Amino acid sequence: MIKLIDINAMERLAGQKTFIHSLDPRCKLILTLMFTIAVVSTNRYATITLLPFFSYPLFLIIVADIPLLFLVKKLVIVSFFAFMLGIANPLLDKAIAVEIGGIAISGGWLSFASIMIRFSLTAGVALLLLMTTGMYNLSKGLEKLGIPKVFIIQLFFLYRYIFVLTDEASRIINARSARSFGKKGLGITVFNHILSSLFMRSIDRAERIYTAMRCRGFNNGSIATLTKLHWSYKETLFLGAWTLLFVIFKYRILFL
């Protein structure tokens, strides 16, 4: 799972030079928020009527040159939570909601399918936002939108250090595997040593990373980036065009 997360690959994708990557982070942030609101506010049984919303993530994938399989792997990792959230719906809502070709489908199955579709849409667009913007520019965009700096710094460090933790955990687990045989080294005592070692090593590495960040201009107050944010007509047109499409998709859903 740690390997599948591959944050370095996501940051490399964020460094590409495409039209989507060149857009101001504030434009992509606002559009992602509007997309999420439009999707999650649909009817709980909406399924087929949600399909037009896939046009936006597909557009981002094609124009920003994001590998589809890479994105799908990330969605599979986090989809477990949405699956567990909705899997009980068919047991709780057994009333027949629709018949397709003589096959009766309960409201529970429809709501479960709706949850999975809406999760795929919103989580996919959030991942695409990260893959086309990068955490540094994303943090800068949040700062320019007036989000409190305390929140931005906490979000930035959570994003950065959670992968430091998983990387150290992977190193320790590999070291334990190399020094054990069979089921030896799997006891609770060894587990306690692993946790304590992970805690100490993570603190040491976090200190080194923080020192490196200070050397590169981090001042505990703002996110420094090499690029300056600039809102132009292309951001206005892009935001306006997709907002109009979201409204069309939304009202089509309401009236069907």
PyMOL commands that set and color helices and strands:
alter all, ss='L'
color gray80, all
select helices_A, chain A and resi 2-5+7-14+19-22+25-40+48-63+68-86+89-92+107-133+135-144+149-178+188-215+233-255
alter helices_A, ss='H'
color red, helices_A
select strands_A, chain A and resi 96-100+103-106
alter strands_A, ss='S'
color yellow, strands_A
deselect
rebuild
show_as cartoon
